[in-house]
Amino acid sequence: MGRRLLGATILLSLVDVLQAFAIEKKGDVFKKMACPAFLIFENVAYLADMTFELPCKCKPEETSSVVWYFQKNLHSHETTVLTDFNGTVIVDSSHIRVGSDLLKRFSIRMFSLLVFRAQVRDSGHYLCGTKDGLFFYGYDVDVQPTRQITVAFLDKDQHVQEDFTGKEFTLFTTFWDWTSCDRCGVRGEQRRIGLCYVQSAQLKPRYRTALPNVTSCGSRAVPAHFQRLLHLRSPEVAIRSCLAPCPEKEVPEEGVQSISNIIYKVGEKPHLPRVPIQYHSQPPKSDLVITCPGARPEHAVAWDKGSVRLYRSHYLEGVRKHMRLFIDHGNHLHLQQLHRKDKATYFCWREGELVAGFQLSVPFQPRRQRSPSDPESIFVMRAVGISFAIITGIFFLIHIIHTCHCRWQVLRKPAK
């Protein structure tokens, strides 16, 4: 069993890496692959916030455009159409926001469907067909969550999860390849993403997988009575330190270098790296999320605050409680409840190269004098007035009760 799972893990790693990291140009592959007579669904799995591509692997030659459909559950009456019926919808991925609706996060290019920053709710069935309802190919997409992800820091002698074997199934993790070192010339970090997979002889036969009896944990091929048991395992990520040399840069010509040296001698040589700097002002006590330009969740991304390295071993989301500054699993830098001490230049590394800087300023905002017409002032005055009225009413009620009680005592006394 151990050798079989090891072989399955290695093969699934190669399949998932190719699907997640490679969006290649396609030729006319439809002539080489015939559509299946009975529609089946190919299982693919990704981590939340990743961008994935689903190619329409087969279609009739006379079909010039395709329509993509999404069904959460098979045979459901709720079907979402992901197209303009021309197969040419294109979305600028740089404008996609995390958590936005699926209809705002997809694109169709060369008959393939691209979903940007996938969410767990995007898991389900994706079908490639025509606007008349003829289906050519289908996918069973499993987007696994990052909220309950397990993190193992190998430098701290932490280990990845062991396989779980039950009576009817076995749970294990399929790891992708290690990312490249996220920094160069200094100590960096590498990540290795692992997704949850299950091996069982009871999987539904209509779903096609890379290996027999093996599919991702969130696949619709998993029997319904397995669903609760699959909460025993979550996706995971392994992190380790690395050290990579920086690539050699072209040396400028002698004349240009001399002019540069003369300019630097006028004052001190600047310490800021020569990367594009974006200036941003954010009010205090607000939240800010910074994205590295051109980076995706599966890329090797690192962050620095000035000369301070923000390593994931200390700044990854969930490492410590009550973190105002942290890096999420989608490589975004979060700053919550901004203080004036957060004012700094934040640098972003992508695939081992320093690519951008963000100079953040947190201006001091003097207290504004409130007028009686402000909503806050009206609310306070109304609350104070209601409280005063309630207290006054209680006082008079106690006074009336006390007066009545005294009169009752007087009336009860016998006359002498």
N, C-alpha and C positions, 0 to 999 in steps of 0.2 A: 504493500500500500504506500509506504514511504517513497519508494522509487517512482511509482506511478504519479504521485502528487508532485514530486520534484520535476518530472518530465512535463507534467501539465503546467506547472508554474512557469517553467522556462519557455514553453511554446506560447502560452498566453501572454507572457511578457513581451515577446517579439511581436505578436499580433497587435496588442494594445498600443505599443510604442509607435508602430507604423501608422496606426489609425489616428492617434492623437497628435502626433508631431509632424506628419507629412501631409500637406495639401498640395498635390502635384497637378501638373497640367495633364489633361487626358486627351487621347486621340479618339478615334472612332472604334471603341471597344464593343459596341453593341452588336456588331456583325459576328463577333467571336463568341458571345455568350447568349444562349437562348433562354427565354423566360421560362420558369418552371410552370408545369401544367397545373400544379396545386400551389397556391400562395403560401409560402413559409416566411418566417421572420428570423433574420440574422441578429444574434445577440451581440451588442456592443455595450461597454461600460466606461463611464468617465467620472471625474470628480466634479463637484459643484464649482461653478464659476469658470469652468473651462469652455473653450470654443471647440465644437466638433463638426465634422463634415460627413454627410451621408450621400454617397454617390448612387445615382439610379443605375444599377449595374446592367439592366437589360431593358429594352423597349423595342417595339417594331420599327423597322427602318423608315416607314412612311410617317412616323410620328415626329413632328418637328418641335413640339413643346410638351412639357410634362406639368402635372399638377401634384403638389405634395399635400397629403392629408395627415392629420394627427388625431389619434384616438387614445384616450387614457386607458380604457379597457376594451378588449376585443368584443365586437358585436354591440358596442354601445351606440345609442342613438345620438350621442353628442360627438360630433366630428368637427374639427377645426380645419378650414382650408387655408393653407399657407402658400398663397400665390396670387398673382394678378391675372391668372388664366393665360398668361403669355410665357410663363417660365423665365421671366427676365427681371424679377425683383432684385434690386441691389441696395444694400444698406451700408452706410458708413459706420464701421465698427467702433471708431473712436468716439462716437456720440451715444454709444449704448451705455445705459446705466444699470448697475447691479439691482436685481430684483424687479426689473420692468417686465411688462407682459410679453409673452412669447411672440405675439404678432408684431412687436417692435424690435425683436432680437433675431430675426432670421434673414437670410439672403439666399437667392437662387443663382447659381453660376454654372454654366455648362451642364445643366440638368441635375446638378448636385445641390443638396440643401445644406446650408451652413447655419448653425445656431450659435449665437454669441452669448458668452457668460451663462451657460446652462444652469438651471435651478433644479432642485429635486422634483418640483412639480412638473418639470418637462419630461419626466420618465413616462414611457408608454410606447405605443405603436406608431410608427411613421411609415406611410405608404406612398409609393411613387406610382402615378397613373395618369389618366386623362380626366378632362372635365366632365366626361360622360360617365365616370365611375368605373372605368376599367383599370384594374390594378396590375402592375408589372412586377414590383419588388417591394419587400417590407423589411422593417427593422424593429427589433425589440431593444429600446434604449433604456439603460439603467444609469441614472445620475445619482451617485452616492453622496450623502451629506458630509459636510466638514465640521458640523457643530460637535459631534461626538467622536471626532477623529482621535486616534491614539498616536501619540508622539513619542519616539524613542531617540534620545540623545546618546549616540554610541560612545562619545568621548566620556560620558559619565557612567559607562558600563551598564547602560540600559539596553534591553533586548526587545526585539519585535515579538509579536504575539505567536504563540504556539498553535499548531493545528488543533481543531476541536472535532472529535469523532463521536457521533451519536449512533443510534441504532439503525437509522435509515439514511443518514447523510454524513458528510464530512465537510467542515468549513476550513478554508485556508486562505492565505493572502497571496495574490499575484503581484509581484513588484515590477515596476518599470526600471529602466536603466537609471543609474545615477546621473543627475544633472552635471553640467560642467561647474567648475569652481566659480562662485558668484563674484569674487574679487580677484585681482591680480597684483602681484608685488607685495601683498600683505596677506595675513591669515584670512581665509575665507571659509565658506561653508558649502556643503553639497546636500541636496535633498534626494530622497528616493521615495516615490509615491507608491503605495500599495493599495489595491482594491480587493474587496471581499468576494470570494468565489465559493461555490458549493458543488460537491460531487455526490450524485445520487442516481440510482437506477429508476427513480419514479418521476423524472422530469417529463414534461409534456412533449410529445414527439413533433409538434408543429413548429417548434423553434429550433433553428440550426445554430450550433455552437462550434467553436474551433476544435474541441475534443468531445468525444462521445460521453454523455452523462456528466458534463461539466458546464456550468453556466454561472453568471454573476448572481450575487445574493438577491438583488432586487429585480431579477428577471421575471417576466410573466410565465416563464416555463416552470417556475418553482410551484409545487402544489400548494393549495391554499392552507392546508393544515401545517405547513412548514413555516408560515410567515412569522408567527410569534417566536419560534425557535431561532430565527435568523437575527434577532436582536442580540444574540450572544456575541456577535462579532461586528466590528466597525472598520471602516477604512483606516489606514495608518500611514505614517510618514516617518522615515528614518533620516536623521541629520548627523553629519560628521564634519570635522574640520578638514581643511585642504589648504594647499599652498601652490599657486600656479604663477609662472613668470609672465610678465606683461609682454605682448608682442612688440617687436622692434618697430619704431616709427621712423618715417623718412626724415633724415637730417636735412635741414634747410641749407641752401647755398651759403657759401662763406660770407658774401656781402650782406645777405638778409640777416644772418646770424649776428654779424657785427652791429648792424643797426639796432637789432633787438637788445643786444647787451648794453649799448649806449643808452637806450631808453630806460632799461631797468636800473642803470647806475644813477639816474636822476633821483630816484627814491628807492625804498626798499623793494625787493623782489616780492611780488604778490604771492600769498600763500594759497589763494583759491585756485582750484584746478581750472584748466581752460576748457570749460564745457558751457553750453547754453544755460543761462540763468533766467529763471522766471520769477518775477517779483509779485508778491501777493500780500495783501493786508486783510487780517481777519480779526473781528471784534473779540474781546475777552469773554470767557465763560461760554464760548460756542464750540462746536465740534468741527473738525476738519479731516478730510480723507484725501491723501495725495497718491496719485497713480504714476508709476514710472512710464514714460513715453515709449510706446511700441512694445511693452511687456505684456505677456500673458501668464496665467497662473502656473503653467507648466515650465516657464522659463526660470533660469537661475537669476534671481534679483536680490540685491542687497541695498541697505540704506545706511547712511552716515549722517550724524548731526554735527556739522562742522568737521572736526578731526576725530570725533568719538564714533567708533564703530558700533552700530546697533545690531549685535549678533542675535540670531534667533534663540540661542540658548538662554538669553535673558529677556528678549523682547517679543518672542512669539506669543500670539494670542493664547491665553489660558495658562501660561507658565506660572504667573503669579496672580494673586487676587488684587482687585482694585487697581488695574493698570490704566493710566491715562495715555501712555505712549506705547503702542504695540503694532506688530506686523501681523496681518491676517494670512490665511492660507491661500489667498488670491494675490499675494505680494503687495497689497496696499498698505500704506503707512497711515495709522490712525492717531490723531491727537484730539483728546476729549477734554472739555472744560479748560480751554486755553488760558494759560497764565502769561504774564509778561516775560517770565523766564524761558518760555518756549520760543522766544524770538531768536532765530538762528537761520543758517543756510543748510538745508537738507539736500544731500547728494544721493543720486540713484545710480546703482550699478546694474547693468544688464548683460548677462552672458560673459561676465568677467571684464567688462569694459565700463568705465565711468562715462555716463551718457548725458546727464542733466543735473541741474541744481535748482532748488526752490528757496528763494530768500523770503522768509516769513517775518512779517512785522505784526506785532500785537499792540495797537495804539491804546493809549490811556484815554478812557472816556469819562469826563467829569460828570458828576451827578447832575441830573437835569431837575430844575425846579418844577415841581408839579403844580398845576393849577386846579381849582375846584371843579373844572369841567372835564378833567381827565377821567377815563373809565376807571382807573385804579382808585382815584380819589372818591369818585361817586360810590364805588363798591365799599370802601372803608367807611365812609360816612353812613351809608345805608346799614352796614353791619353794626356800627356803633349805635345808631338810632334804634335798631331793632333790639339790640341787647339792653339798652337803657329802658326801653318800653317794657321788656319782659321783666327786668329787675324791679321796676316801679310797680308793675302789676302784682308781682309776688309780694312786695312790701305791703301794698294796700290790702291784699287778700289776707295776709297774716294779721294785719291790724284789725280788720273786720272780724276775723275769727276770734281774736283775743277779746275784742269788745263784747261780742255776743256771749262768749264764755263767762265774762265777768258779770254781765247782766243776768245770765241764767243762775249764777251762784247767788246773786242778791235776791232773786225771786224765790229761790228755794229755801232761804232762811226763814224760819217761823217768826211771826210778829210777836214781840214781847208784850 
